[in-house]
Structures are given as structure tokens and as C-alpha cells.
Amino acid sequence: MSYGLEATNSSGQILISSEFKNLHFKEKKTSPTYTDTNSNGLFGGVKVMRYRFSLSETPVPFFHVPSGNSCAITAVRSVSSGVWDIEVLTNGVNPEIYIFATSAVTSSGDNYGVQVFNSSSQVTFDSRATPLLVTGLLSIAQPSQPSSSYSSSGFSSSQCSTAVGTYHSSFTPNVTTAYSTSLPTKPLFFFSSNAQAHRQIHVSTSETVCDGISFKGNCAGFERDYYYDSYYWAFYRNVISWSSGSVGSTWCVAHWGCNWTYETDSAAFGIGTGGSSSSGGAWPYTNETINTFNNTVIIGDASYYD
């Protein structure tokens, strides 16, 4: 560098630089502004929540959840000028959300510390504004399957008539990949969910009703054939959890539904007389997993900002 200041650690990693802006702590919220989805414990727990913040620049959100619980940032949305919604997906808990941004704002009483400026006289680091301290980085991959098995036992093929309270357990994620790492007592995470998965269970049945005489598999008279299909499905996002000494990569159900079709064909003495069909419910997604690349977890210490 030809001007300014650069501070590095013993490993040669840059800690402070006049050429790069640092993130500074802005605000913390412990409860959501809105809860968009709440499964009340189904699918292993699902909560999609939004936390609203007022900030003049794009926020960078971090979160903390209790040990054993999972979470991920799923969206950062500009609602209006200076208003932002942070969307998170968890397995049922309310995470604490910590917001960071590059601008350094201090109170009038803070009259000592270190400020670093760039060539445009912009503050890139201000020790008084509680800069982000990164304690660790991880590169993680998501498990190839959200669940180790999917069972259609007890599912009805007729018009998605099996209630979600019955079928949810067949889609509950139960696969986690653990990564060993050193963590503070109250870890803080930046993790944006990219990987997505969809799994569906197709159940189908058919029946034939003969109003005449059935002889050797043939109907002498009026015959009706009924066909029932139901597609129960769940849509997953990649999330992380933590415990002492490790971070886990796993899945959480974000949306779920079922789509059904019904068809009937009629015949009289072997001659087709027409049929009908109907359908309903929520269409499933494509049955696949996408965005399956390694993702980065940035780790901090939440106790610095409490």
C-alpha cells in the first residue's frame, strides 16, 4: 500500500486497513417484528421470521441461537428508503439478531480511541463504534439428503386427505454434518442459506366399480374406473446449529403442502362413455437439490455486543 495504515496479526492477516472498510455494530433485536410461518413444532420445528431495522445503508446480519437449535439468514430485503427486513429460518426458536454496517457512528461522549481514514477522508475503522471482531471462519457443505428415509405409510391418495399433523414426521430432517471448531461461550454467526432441497412422497390408488355382472375380469354393464394421486411435499433450506466445539450443517423445512388429482373413466358394455378429472392443493417444486456448493460461516462473539 502507498498510503494510510495497515495492521496485521502474527499470521499476516489484515486486521485494520485504511483501504478497506470495517463493519461496526449498529443494533440488536431479540424478538421478530413479524412471524410469517410457524409450524408449532411440526417438521422438527419451523419458524420463518422477519426483523425490521432502520438503517441508511445495507445491513449485514449476524445471529445467535441457543445451543442445539438451528438457524440461517434467508433474505435481506429493502422495504423502503432506510428500512430493511432481515428474514430468518429457525427450527422454532427466536434468534437474537445483531446488525453491522460499514458506517461508524459514535456518541458525543466518546472522545478517545482510534480512527482510520481512507484517501477520500472516509472512516474505515473506529474503535469507539464497536467494530466486528471475527473469531473464526468455516467452509461447510450441506448433507446430501435432508432425511435418512421417507415413508408413505399411512398416507392417503385421495385429495391430500392425510393431515399435516400426521404426515409431517415423514419429512422431518434428521441428517447433520458436524465441523469441529473453537467457539466462544456465546457464538455469533453470519450464515446465508443458499442450498435448497425438495422432497415429495407420491401416493396413488385406483379402483374399478362394475354395476353389471363381472365375468373373468370383464364387466358386462356399466363400469367406472377411479384414479387417485396425491403428492405430499416439503421444501428445505440449509441451516446451521452449534454445540460446544462444533458447528453442524443441516436442513430445516421452510414450506410444505400437497397436490392431488382425481380422474374417472366410464364405459358401458365395453364402450367408453367419457370421464372427468379434477385437481387441487399446492403444486410441488421440482424434486431435486440445488445450490449445493460449499458455504462460509463467519463466527464472532456475541458477548462483545450485549
N, C-alpha and C positions, 0 to 999 in steps of 0.2 A: 504494500500500500504506500502511496506517495504522500499522504497527509493523515492527520487525525490520530486516533488511539485504537489499539488492539490489545486485548488482554486474553491470554491463553492459559490453560492449565498444564500440568506436567506431561500430559499426553499430546500436547499440541493442539487441543481442541479450542476453538474460539469461544470465549465466554462473553466478552463485550467488544463491540466493534463500532466505530463511527460510520462505517459503510453499510451496516445492516441494522434495521430497527428491531428492538426487543419488544416482546409482549409484556404488558403491565396489567395487573389485576384491576378490575372495574367493579364487579358486583357479584353477590352470591344470593341465590334463592333456594329455599328448602321445600317449597311446595309448588305444584304446577298452577298455571293460570287457567288451563283447560285440560280436561281428560277426554280425549277423543274416543278411545276404545278401552274397555275394561271387561275382561273375561271372568272376573270374580273367581279366579283360581282354576278355571278350565285351561287345558293345554299346558299344564305346568305353571300357569300364571301368565297373563298378558296385560300390559298397560301401555297404551300409546298416549303420550302426554306432550303438551306444549308449554314452554316457559317463555313469557314475554318480557323483553328488555328494551329500554330506550337508550340508543347509542348512535352517535353521529357517524360511526364507521362500522365496517363489517366485524361482528364479534367472533371470537374463537372460543368455543365452549369446551370445558372440561367437566367431568362428573365424578362424584363419589357415591358408591352404594355399599351397604354393609357386606361383610364377608359372606360368600356363598350365593350372593344374588348377582344377576346378570343385567347388562345394560349396553346401549350403543346410541350414538347420535345418528339419527336417520335423516334430518333435514335442518338447514338454517335458511329461513325464509324472510325476505324483506316484506313486511306488511304494509308499511307506508314510510314516508320520509322519517328516518331516525327511529323506526320501530321494527323490532326483529322478533320472530318466533323461533325458538330452539325446540325441535321435535326429538323426543327420545322414546325408545322402546325398552321396556324392562319386563322382568318376569313377575311383576306385581308390586314392587316397592316404589316409593317416591325418591328418586335420586336428588342429591344436592348438586345444583348446577353453579359452576364458577365461570365467570365471563372475563376474558382477557382481550386486550386490543393494543395497537401499537402506540396510540397517543398516551402521553404521560401527564396526568392531572394530579396535582398535589394541593393540599390545603394551605391556607395563608400562613399557618403557624410553622410549616416545615421549612426551616431556613438553613439547614445544613444537609450535607450528603454529596453525592457525585452525579453530575450531569455530563453526558457526552453528546456532542452535536455533529451533524454531517456537514458537507460543503455547502448545503443550502440553508444552514442555520436551523435545521430541524432537530429536535431532541430524539436521539435514538436509544438512549438509556438514561433512566433517572432512578437512583436508588431510593428516593423518597416515595415513589409511586408503586412500590411493591412489585418488582419485576418477576416474571415467571422463572422459577428455578426448576430445571429439568433434572430429575434424579435417575432416569433410565429410559431406554428405548427397547422395543421388542418388534421383531418381524414375525407375524403369525399367519398361519393358514387355517381355513375352516375345515371341520370334519367333512368327509365326502358325503355322508348321509346324516340328516337331522336325527333320525331314529334308527335303531338297530333292526327293527322289524315293523311291518304294517299288517294288521289283521282286519279282515272284513267280517269276523264273527259277530253275529247279532245285528248286522246292517240289513235294512230293508231296501229292496229295489223299487218299491212303489212310492213315487213322488217325494223322495227325500224324507220319508216319514220317521226315520230314526232321529231322535232329538240330539242336539249338540251335547247335552249333558250326558248322553250315553256314548256317543262316538268319539268325543274329544280325546280320550285316553289312547286311542289308536294312533293319534298324531303327535302325542306329547314328545318333545325332543329329549333324548337321553344319552347323546354322544358328546363327549368333551375331550379336546386335546389340550393337555396341560404343558405349560412352558415355565421352567424354573427361572426365578429371578429374585433379586433382592427388592423388598418393598418397604416403604415407611409404615408406621403404625396406622396412619390414615391416608391411604394412597389416593391420588387424584389421577384421572385418566382422560386423555383425548383419544377417542376411537370412533371413526366414522364408518358406519356399516355400508359395505359395498356388495358383498356376496348375498345372493338371494336364491331361494330354492322353493320349488313347488312339488308337492306330492299329492296324489289322488288315489282313491280306492273306488273302483268301478264294480257295481253290483248289478246283475241282470237276471231276470227270470222271464219265462214265457209259459203260457198255458193255452190249451185248446178246449173249447166248450162245444159239444155237439148236442143239438136239440132234437136230432132224429135218432137213428139206430147206428151205433158204431160197430163195424164189422171188419176185422183184420186190419185195424188202424185207419180205416176209411169211414167217413161219415155220410150216411145216406139221409140227407135232410139239410137243415140249416146248421152251419158251422161258423164259429168265431174264434180267431186267434188273437191273443193279447200278448204284448211285449212291453216289459218294464225295465227301465235303465235309470240308475241313479249314480251320480259322480260326486262323492264326498271329497272335499279337498282342503288343504291348508297351505298357506303361503308363509314362508320363513324368512327371517333376516339374521345375518351373522351378528352375534353379540359376544361380550366378554364377561367373565366373572373373575373373582380373585379369592385366594386364601393365603395363609401365611407362607411366603416363599414361592408362590406360583401365580400365574395368570392363565385362565382357561379360555379357550376359544370354543364356542358352542353355538346353538341356534335358539331362536325364540319365534313362536308363531306370531305373525303380525295381523293376518286376516284369515278368515275361513268361510266356508259356505258349502253349498250343494246345488247341483243342477240335475234336473230329471227330464226324461222324455217318456212318452206313453204312445203306443201305436196299437191299432186294432185293424184286422182284416176280416172280411166276412165272405162267405160263399154259400151257395145253395145248390145242393146236388153236384158238387164239384166245380161249379161255375162261379167265378169271383163276382161279388156284388158291390165291391167298394170297401173303403176303410176310412179311418180318420187318425189324427195324431194331435198331440199337444205337448207342451214343454213349459218349464218354469224354473224358478230359482236363480242363483247367481252362477254365471259361467265360470268354469275353472280357468286358471292360467295354463301356459304350456308346462307340461310335466318334465321339468329339467332344472338344472342348477346353473346359474350364470354368475359372471364377475368373480370367478374363482381364482383370484390371484392373491399373493401374499399382501397383507395389510400391516400398517405400522401402528403400534400403540406407544403413545408418549406418556410417561409417568412423571408425576410430581408429588409433592407433599401438601395435602390439604390443610394441615395444621398451620402452615405459614400464613394462610389467608382467613382463618377463622377468628 
